[in-house]
């Protein structure tokens, strides 16, 4: 199920193959990064199955990881990947993705009776604190 990506100039030997799709959520990141820690904390609190692939950003080792480079040519961390879908963005997009796709996360951290208060606090944080 791997689609090939070819260079615009050389179609013969410089071909990168997309890694096989994982059915499980894979989080790529570095413990130094606060967004990575947020994602991992949410997944641990909610008992969500996932795989964590640690990247050494201090020594720029993540720039040498071919699988990571194929999934994320911008090398931004963290990255969440599941099936053939990747989330590369800011903390709110990661949290929204987990809420929308994970029932345990939605029920544990975003219960329907508290949505209005949670949304108000998130808007305050996004607009003033960060």
C-alpha positions, 0 to 999 in steps of 0.5 A: 500500500505504499505510493512512490514519491519521485524526484522532479529531476530524476525518476530512476534511482532517487525514489522515496517510498512511503512507509506502510500505514500503521493501524495504531496511532504513532506519535513522533516527538521529543520529550523536550517538546511541550506539545509532545508531552501534552499528547503523550499525557493525554494518551496515557491519562485516557489509556489510549494505545499508541506507539511513541517514536522518540526523536533526538532533536538536540543532536538533529538526529531526527533529520536523518530518520528516513521514515520520519522524513517521508511522513514529515518533510518539514521535520516539525515535531510532534507528528501524529500518524495513523493509517495514511493520515498525519497531523502536523500542526499546533497543540489545539489541532492535536487535541482536536484530532484526539477528541474527534477520533478517540471516544475515551479521550472525548469522554474523559477530557471533554465530557458533554456537560462541561464542553462550554466551560472547557471551550471558554478556557481554551479560547482564553488560553489560545487568545491571551496566554499563549 
